[in-house]
Amino acid sequence: MLLNAAKDMLPTYHGNISGNNDDVTTWIVQFKAIAKVNKLRNEKLLMLLMSKLKDKELVWLHSSPEHMSLPIDQLLNVMEDTKTHNDYKQV
């Protein structure tokens, strides 16, 4: 199954470790590349995202009901844009 292969390839994202936005940006680039290689679409992309976010990042994802209804590209943009230092703003 392509989703399982993608889960194996993509590292888990626990949050910003280095103190700058490069961590989330790098992870999003990896997410998009792995999704493309595995030809994942729509709900499978959201399932992949939900399976690879941990700790505060998963809390952030569930912090707003609108997050789950956004198209994946828009959600990834919100994820990247709402960074402040090591944490996400609660949107």
C-alpha positions as CSV (number, residue, x, y, z in Angstrom):
1,M,0.0,0.0,0.0
2,L,1.4,3.4,-1.0
3,L,0.3,5.1,2.2
4,N,2.4,2.7,4.3
5,A,5.4,3.2,2.1
6,A,5.0,6.9,2.5
7,K,4.8,6.6,6.3
8,D,8.0,4.6,6.3
9,M,9.8,7.2,4.2
10,L,8.7,10.4,6.0
11,P,10.3,11.3,9.3
12,T,8.0,12.1,12.2
13,Y,7.8,15.8,12.9
14,H,7.9,16.7,16.7
15,G,8.4,20.4,16.1
16,N,11.1,22.9,15.6
17,I,14.3,21.6,17.1
18,S,16.9,24.0,15.7
19,G,15.1,27.2,16.8
20,N,14.4,28.5,13.3
21,N,11.8,27.8,10.6
22,D,14.1,25.7,8.5
23,D,12.9,22.5,10.4
24,V,9.3,22.9,9.3
25,T,10.1,24.1,5.8
26,T,12.4,21.1,5.3
27,W,9.8,18.7,6.6
28,I,7.1,20.2,4.4
29,V,9.4,19.8,1.3
30,Q,10.0,16.2,2.3
31,F,6.2,15.6,2.8
32,K,5.4,17.0,-0.6
33,A,8.1,15.0,-2.4
34,I,7.1,11.7,-0.7
35,A,3.4,12.4,-1.4
36,K,4.3,13.0,-5.1
37,V,6.4,9.9,-5.5
38,N,3.7,7.7,-3.9
39,K,0.9,9.5,-5.8
40,L,-1.1,10.2,-2.7
41,R,-4.2,12.4,-3.0
42,N,-6.7,14.2,-0.7
43,E,-7.6,12.1,2.3
44,K,-4.5,9.9,2.1
45,L,-2.4,13.1,2.4
46,L,-4.3,14.2,5.5
47,M,-3.9,10.7,6.9
48,L,-0.1,10.8,6.3
49,L,0.1,14.3,7.9
50,M,-1.8,13.2,10.9
51,S,0.3,10.0,11.3
52,K,3.6,11.9,11.2
53,L,2.9,14.9,13.5
54,K,3.6,14.3,17.1
55,D,3.5,16.2,20.4
56,K,2.8,19.9,20.1
57,E,2.5,19.6,16.4
58,L,-0.4,17.2,16.6
59,V,-2.1,19.4,19.2
60,W,-1.7,22.4,16.8
61,L,-3.4,20.4,14.0
62,H,-6.4,19.7,16.2
63,S,-6.5,23.2,17.7
64,S,-8.8,24.5,15.0
65,P,-11.7,22.7,13.4
66,E,-10.9,24.5,10.1
67,H,-7.5,22.9,9.8
68,M,-9.0,19.5,9.0
69,S,-11.2,21.0,6.3
70,L,-8.5,22.9,4.4
71,P,-6.9,21.5,1.2
72,I,-3.6,19.9,2.1
73,D,-1.5,22.6,0.3
74,Q,-3.3,25.3,2.2
75,L,-3.0,23.5,5.5
76,L,0.8,23.1,4.9
77,N,1.0,26.8,4.2
78,V,-0.8,27.6,7.4
79,M,1.4,25.2,9.3
80,E,4.5,27.0,8.0
81,D,3.2,30.5,8.2
82,T,2.0,30.3,11.8
83,K,5.4,29.5,13.3
84,T,6.7,31.6,16.0
85,H,10.1,30.6,17.3
86,N,9.6,27.0,18.5
87,D,5.8,26.9,18.7
88,Y,2.7,27.3,16.6
89,K,0.2,30.0,17.3
90,Q,-3.2,28.6,18.2
91,V,-5.2,29.6,15.1
